[in-house]
Amino acid sequence: MGVGSASELAPVNANRLCLDFANLPYTSGDPLAHQTSWLELVEFLAEKRVISGSRSEELRELTETDPKAAGTLIRQAERLGNALRLVLGAMMAGQNLEPEHLSPINAILAITEGYDELQQDDAGGWKLGFRARHEGLEWLLAAIARSGAELIAEGAKSGLQQCSNPRCQLLFYDDSKTHRRRWCSMALCGNRSKVAAFARRHGGEKARAHHA
Ligand SMILES: [Zn+2]
């Protein structure tokens, strides 16, 4: 069964798109126990503003209009999620990264080739835009793969962390100045731990209010 907080769509801000993706219930934990559902994937992409609202409306229909394409992308999303968790876990454990574990990430990066070009903007001026060489559905995963690749390239000394609650597997990136963030979210694991610590202390001595 799920592990409580981690199995719900928790209000956890992991600070990196790839980590929010790796924390998704269906990509975290046992990869065989969770099937990525198309609607959950589309919802995630919309929530993270990888796609617009109108694009997400279109994509919701895809399991009916083009089930094969939707199925292919789901499998790619799962492969990407599994690769991210494996590689990030190895990084946190101080292990060397296996090239074959990185290949699902590189596979998505490979489709994002394209070129910059000058494009006319709405006001009649010119802007520098990006033209993709292939317009495939894999583009939906490009920003996630890019975010993962950047974090991996940063290396083990980056702010990559796992929640201090041993029963919580969620990953986050510690953006705080002091680098002392310990919990995936204060509301989920931080407070729970504080309450437990308070209960332990409270057994011995009365907690006194400080008027500092
Ligand atoms: Zn947690």
Residues whose N, C-alpha, C, O or C-beta is under 5 A from the ligand:
A	BS01	ZN	C163 N165 C168 L170 C184 S185 C189
